Amino acid sequence: MDVIEPVRVERTYVQKLKARPEDIFPLLCPVRELEWVEGWNPLLVVSHSGMAEEDCIFLTGEEEPESYWVITERDMKHFHMKMIKVTPGMTVAKISLALQATGEETTDAEVTYMYTALSEVGEAFVHGYTEDFYKEFMVQWETALNNYLQFRKEEKIKGSKGVDTSG
């Protein structure tokens, strides 16, 4: 048996989102992310409800190494979630998301990823997971989600004014 010192990196970023936590949290789901994450396409989702839930498992890997994700905690009341992501032969990640209202229509989303390498390929990934790389990833996510939230808000306003949006 080999026991080794972990090669690990942990990064945290606080996204500034333009909606209430109760409007954002349902979108943090392997199925609902199809609505707002460009290129997101899980290969498989295992779920009783068909949506994100505790013990939901999903598989990704169409354009990346195949990865298995497990939602280990999902608290709809306090708006926090934890997941494990395993990329066989490469890394294991522990991911946590926590939403906190900061105003009537604003939320801070604290997102933490901690990657541990399982191989030399994983070590290269961990060493490349810099603060700058993570910030760019988080800003892209934050921008995509805010754009989607703004689109939904505009659609709701159009609908409430009786505007025909069918084209």
JOQUI-V645531 format. One record per backbone hydrogen bond with DSSP energy under -0.5 kcal/mol. NH is the residue of the N-H (numbers start at 0). CO is the residue of the C=O. E is the energy in kcal/mol with one decimal. If there is no record, write none. Layout:
nh co e
NH CO E
NH CO E
//
This chain:
nh co e
7 5 -0.7
8 114 -2.3
10 112 -2.6
12 110 -1.9
14 12 -0.7
14 108 -2.9
16 14 -0.7
16 106 -3.1
18 16 -0.8
22 19 -1.5
23 19 -1.6
24 20 -3.0
26 23 -1.8
27 23 -0.5
27 24 -1.6
28 26 -1.7
32 28 -2.4
33 30 -1.4
34 31 -1.9
35 32 -0.9
36 32 -2.9
37 35 -0.7
39 36 -1.8
42 58 -2.6
43 58 -1.2
45 56 -3.6
46 44 -0.6
54 70 -3.4
55 52 -2.2
56 45 -2.0
57 68 -2.1
58 43 -2.4
59 66 -2.5
66 59 -2.6
67 85 -2.9
68 57 -3.0
69 83 -2.6
70 55 -2.6
71 69 -0.8
71 81 -1.8
72 81 -1.7
74 79 -3.1
75 73 -0.8
78 74 -1.2
79 74 -1.3
80 96 -2.6
81 72 -2.2
82 94 -2.6
83 69 -2.2
84 92 -2.5
85 67 -3.4
86 84 -0.5
86 90 -2.9
87 85 -0.7
89 86 -2.3
90 86 -1.5
91 115 -2.0
92 84 -3.2
93 113 -2.4
94 82 -2.7
94 92 -0.5
95 111 -2.4
96 80 -2.7
97 109 -1.8
98 78 -2.8
99 107 -2.4
101 105 -2.6
102 105 -1.3
105 102 -0.6
106 16 -2.4
107 99 -3.0
108 14 -2.3
109 97 -2.8
109 107 -0.6
110 12 -2.9
110 108 -0.7
111 95 -2.7
112 10 -2.3
113 93 -2.2
114 8 -2.4
115 91 -2.4
116 6 -2.9
117 89 -3.4
118 89 -0.8
122 118 -2.3
123 119 -2.2
124 120 -1.9
125 121 -2.9
126 122 -2.6
127 123 -1.5
128 124 -0.7
128 125 -1.0
129 127 -1.9
133 129 -2.7
134 130 -2.8
135 131 -2.3
136 132 -2.2
137 133 -2.8
138 134 -2.8
139 135 -2.2
140 136 -2.0
141 137 -3.1
142 138 -2.8
143 139 -2.5
144 140 -2.6
145 141 -2.6
146 142 -2.7
147 143 -2.1
148 144 -2.7
149 145 -2.4
150 146 -2.3
151 147 -2.7
152 148 -2.1
153 149 -2.5
154 150 -2.4
155 151 -2.2
156 152 -2.1
157 153 -2.5
158 154 -2.4
159 155 -2.0
160 156 -1.2
160 157 -0.5
161 158 -0.9
162 157 -2.3
164 162 -0.7
//
